[in-house]
Amino acid sequence: MRASGGASPRPAPPKRSAPPTTTKLPVPASSSLAMPAPRLAHLRRLLSLHSPPPHPLAPSPARPLRPSFHLPRAMAGAAQAGAATGSAEYEEVLGCLASLIKQKVRADTGNRGNQWELMAKYLQILELEEPITRLKVVHVAGTKGKGSTCTFAESILRSCGFRTGLFTSPHLIDVRERFRLDGLDISEEKFIRYFWWCWNKLKVKTGDDIPMPAYFRFLALLAFKIFSDEQQVDVAVLEVGLGGKYDATNVVKAPVVCGISSLGYDHMEILGNSLVEIAGEKAGILKKGVPAYTVPQPEEAMSVLKQRASELGVSIRIVPPLDPRQLEDQPLGLHGEHQYMNAGLAVALANTWLERQGHLDRIHVKDHGTLPDQFIKGLSIACLQGRAQIVPDLQVSSECKDASYPLVFYLDGAHSPESMEICAKWFSHVTKKDAAQPGPLEQPRSGINSKKVCYALQWQPFGLKQC
């Protein structure tokens, strides 16, 4: 049953005691990195203008401006009234989503797995047990780089002519960013339609014994519904939210291929205090008979991955970073030296997906060691906002009396000390006069006289904050 028909009328929404409040990004007043409010407002407008390029086979709907960077009801991905389409119904949907955020201690060790078995019941309620078995899934876990890897893999397969679905987290501004169809955020109209279909069914069937799913689980279920109902989706690329073994995306029993990006220390209160424990959780996405790939890992983490793969009777292949020479002088769409590691993993995942689905005839393997043209295109047009992203402010630059001082924003995200170090190295590299390269956003060369504004955004479970 498609979400556009057959669903019962939507019930009246629950009354909320008070209207939602706007949660602003925490910007310490004393910090030299604090972004002035006028500049922050202007930056969010700039971000709305830099959207991913549409798929050549996809329709070209009018793309609305993205909502406010101040993030009303940030954790639910709420849009400011009038920013997306300004529909009151969309605001209502976001309010319902916000109600699923559980205010509890995440490190509650007495709730290991957090009743993960409930996911099977939710799938049954939503009649998704059989539909998700038809999805041709690329499943990726990891500590660092899994979102970038998914973005690269989706872009490659889209450039090969396939219809794609991409589920990632967290979102930067609008919750719809987590759901991409053919490289574009899902439309507000489709999001609302699929949301109510899932919400109504779950509300009717849940109660004291089976509670409503928590925030991320609901979004994962929503992704499964969207991708299984959208008949044009040939491949679904799924990024694990947290861990792997007990992640909501791990209800997929037979993905086409699995990948594990770089591992490190993160969410230790949930995943464990050692790389051995963390790697064990990430290895939970490996499946019997499913090819698996990873990147070079610390020895203690790699031994766990290999042991788990051996138990399942599969080999886990180690993928080296992509050689830039294979790109025929084209830059990666996601910038930074570390992205060659993620790109190499994405190439392996996409190639294996094509091989296992019998579509290798879609690509032309070259004799001189470079990647197929579709792979190069996919890697070069990949786009993920807020990840090593350069946003030139052409309006301010044109209005400036001294044209030799253009204003450029450098945005990146990090959630660990290692990632923050990589962020700093990237900023240092791209702002050197002779090191900057033009990218997919027509990024200008960064002369020594440009005004360089670097803001690091620390990813949080449901949103972000400025560092």
URWOVEN-V113254 format. One record per backbone hydrogen bond with DSSP energy under -1.0 kcal/mol. CO is the residue of the C=O (numbers start at 1). NH is the residue of the N-H. Records with the same first field share a line. If there is no record, write none. Layout:
BEGIN
CO->NH / NH
END
This chain:
BEGIN
2->5
21->73
28->31
31->34
36->40
37->41
38->42
39->43
40->44
41->45
42->46
43->47
44->48
49->51
55->58
68->71
71->74
73->76 / 78
74->77
77->175
80->83
87->91
88->92
89->93
90->94
91->95
92->96
93->97
94->98
95->99
97->100
98->101
100->215
102->104
105->108
107->109
108->111
111->114
115->118
116->119
118->122
119->123
120->124
121->125
122->126
123->128
124->127
128->132
131->134
135->137
136->236
137->256 / 257
138->238
139->259
140->240
141->261
145->149
146->150
147->151
148->152
149->153
150->154
151->155
152->156
153->157
154->158
155->159
157->162
158->161
163->234 / 235
164->182
165->237
166->180
167->239
174->177
175->178
176->179
178->168
179->186
180->166
181->184
184->181
187->191
188->192
189->193
190->194
191->195
192->196
193->197
194->198
195->199
196->200
197->201
198->202
199->203
200->204
201->205
202->206
210->207
214->218
215->219
216->220
217->221
218->222
219->223
220->224
221->225
222->226
223->227
224->228
225->229
226->230
229->231
230->233
235->165
236->138
237->167
238->140
247->250
249->252
257->139
258->293
259->141
262->143 / 144
267->270 / 271
268->272
274->278
275->279
276->280
277->281
278->282
279->283
281->245 / 284
282->285
283->286
287->290
291->258
292->317
293->260
294->319
298->302
299->303
301->305
302->306
303->307
304->308
305->309
306->310
307->311
308->312
309->314
317->294
323->326
324->327
325->328
326->371
327->330
336->339
337->340
338->342
339->343
340->322 / 344
341->345
342->346
343->347
344->348
345->349
346->350
347->351
348->352
349->353
350->354
351->355
352->356
353->357
354->359
355->358
359->362
360->363
372->376
373->377
374->378
375->379
376->380
377->381
379->333
384->387
389->411
391->409
392->394
393->397
394->398
395->399
396->400
402->405
406->451
407->393
408->453
409->391
410->455
411->389
412->457
416->420
417->421
418->422
419->423
420->424
421->425
422->426
423->427
424->428
425->429
426->430
427->431
429->432
432->435 / 436
439->442
445->447
447->450
451->408
453->410
455->412
456->467
457->414
458->465
463->460
465->458
END
